[in-house]
Amino acid sequence: MGVVMRLWWRYPWWWVSMGVLAFLGSWPLVGFPLTDADIAHWVPIAREIQLTGRFLTSSNDQTHGPLLAWTAAVLAAPRPHAFWLYNLFNLCCGIWGLAVMYGGARVIWGRRVAAMSVGMACTSLVWVYLSRTPMYDWPAAMGLWSAMMAWWVWLETRRPLAFGGAMLSLMIAATSRFSITVGLMAIFVGVGAWVYRRGWWRTLLEWAVLKTAACALIGIWVYCQYRTHGSPFMVEWWVDNVGRYIKEPGDSTVYHDYYGFLLLTLVGMFPHTFMLLGTLCQKSVWTRWRDDRRQWLLWAGWLPCLVLFSFSGHVKLARYIAYVFPMLTVFLAVQMVQYDLINPRWVRRVNRMMGWTLGGMSVLLAMTAFQFQKEVAASPLFVVGVIGLVLGVLGGGWLAFQRQWMPMGLGREEDSMPVDPWAMGVLVGSYGLFLTVLAIEYQRAPFLTMVSDEIHAVIEAVDHRIQ
C-alpha cells in the first residue's frame, strides 16, 4: 500500500487520466453501444478466426490490416455477442496512448506539460469517442504515436530501449494501417534528423531498420493472404494503401470539401478548442521554432497528416485523422506552459474564444439537427443528451482552464499538481450522463438499433456458414 501511495503522489495525473478514460471508454459494461456501422465489416472476420483459428488466411475487410480482427477474435472469444469485448483492445490502445503521452512528454518537456497533456487528452471528445469505436484507425494512430514519441526520446537520450520501442510500435501501427503510418513516420524521422542535426546516412540506416521490421510483420500476413485469395487481394491492397488517398475506389465521388478535416480537428479537441484557437490565432506561434528547434517536431507530428487527408479526395470521416490529435494535444500544452499562460493578452483572447466555441458548436448542432430531422424526431431524449453533453463538457473545460491549467502552467516545475475535483467531476459527469442516455436509446432508437442488429446478424451469418 505504501508503494501505491508513493506512486499516486508522484504521478497523480498519470493515474487520473487513465482511470478517467477507462471509465468513459467502458461505461456501461452492460448494453455497451457500438455506433459506427462500419464495425459490421470486420466483426465477421474476428468471428471467423474464433471458429477456425486461421489468423493468417481468414477473410479480410477490403485488405485493411488484420490487427483489430486478431485482437477482437481473442478477447471476444468467451462471449461473441458482447460488444464491450470487441471494443476492449481499442480502449486499451487509448490508455496506452495516454501512458506514452505522459512518459514521453515528461522526458522531453517536463512534468507540467506531461500532466496538462494527458489531462486534456483523456477528456477530449475525440479521445473518448475513438476509444469507444473499434475501427482500424485508432490502433494505428496509437501505434504511430508511440513510435513517434519513442523515437523522440531516442533522439534526446540515445537509450536503446527507446529505439526498440519505436520499432515495436511502428510494427503494431503498420499491422493496422500500413502506408499512412509508415509514411507519416518517415516524415517525422526526417524532420527529427534535421532538428537534432544528425547525419543523414545514420538516419537512413536507422529508418531502414524501423521500416524493415514493420514490413516484415505485415509482409507475412500479405503473403498468406495472397496465397489464399490470389491476385485480387494484391489489387485491393494497392488500392487501399495508395489509391484511397486520392479518391474512393471505383466510380465513387471525389470529395472536394477540403475544409472538412480542419473543422473536425477543432470539434475533436472539444472542450479545449477555445484554447487551441487562442494559441493558433497569434503570429508568434509560427516563429517559436527560433527559440527551440524542437517546435518543428511538434508541428511534424500532426500537420502533415492534416494536410494530406484534407487535400485527398476521400470521404471526410473523423476517425481517418486520428493520427493528428496526440501530438496536437502535446503541442497545445507546450505552447500554454512555455508561452501563453504568462501572456495576459492571450488569456483575454481565450476568454473571447470561449464564446466563439459555444456559438460554433451551437451552429453545428443546428445544422446536424436539420440534416437528420427523422433521427431527431425519433429520439428527443438523445437530442437532449447531446445538448447536455456540449454544455456540460464545455463548462467543465472552462473550469479546467480556470482552476487547473492556469495554476499548473504558472507554477514551478517542482510544484505539486493536484487534480481539481470540480473541473474533472463536471467533465466526467457530463460524458457519463450522455453515455447513459446513449445506452438507453441504443435499445430503442431505430437509427441506433440498426447498427446493433447488423452486427448481431453478421455474427450469426458466420456461425451458420461455418458451423
MOZIRA-V811659 format. One line per field, one symbol per residue. phi: phi as a letter, one per 30 degrees, with the letter a starting at -180 (. if undefined). psi: psi as a letter, one per 30 degrees, with the letter a starting at -180 (. if undefined). Layout:
phi=???
psi=???
//
This chain:
phi=.dddddddddbddddddddddddddbdddciddcccddeddceddddddedcicdccddbchidededdddddddcedbdcdddddcddddddddeddddddddddddcjddddddddddddcdeddddddcbdbdddedddddedddddddddddcidedddddddddddddddcbddddddddddddddddddchcddddddddddddddddddddddddddddddcideddddddddcbdddcaddicddcdcdddedddddddddeccdddddddddbddddbddddaddeddddddbdedddeddcdcddcceddceddddddddedddddddbddcceddddddeddedddddddddddddddddcddddddbeddddddddddddddddddddddcbdddddddcddddbdddddddddddddddddddddddddcbdedcddddddddddddddeddcd
psi=eeeeeeeefehefeeeeeeeeeefffklekhkkkfjffefefeeeeeeeeffgjefgalljhgllfeeeeeeeeegeeifgjeeeffeeeeeeeeeeeeeeeeeeeeefleeeeeeeeeeefgkeeeeeffgjjlfeeeeeeeeeeeeeeeeeeeefhkeeeeeeeeeeeeeeffejdeeeeeeeeeeeeeeeeeghlkeeeeeeeeeeeeeeeeeefeeeeeeeefefaeeeeeeeeeefeeffelllbglkkkgiffefeeeeeeefkggeeeeeeefhkefffgfffejffeeeeeffeeeeeeeeeglglkjkeffgffeeeeeeeeeeeeeefeefgjeeeeeeeeefeeeeeeeeeeeeeeeeeeieeeeefieeeeeeeeeeeeeeeeeeeeeeefeeeeeefalefllilkjfeeeeeeeeeeeeeeeeeeeffffkefefeeeeeeeeeeeeeeeee.
//
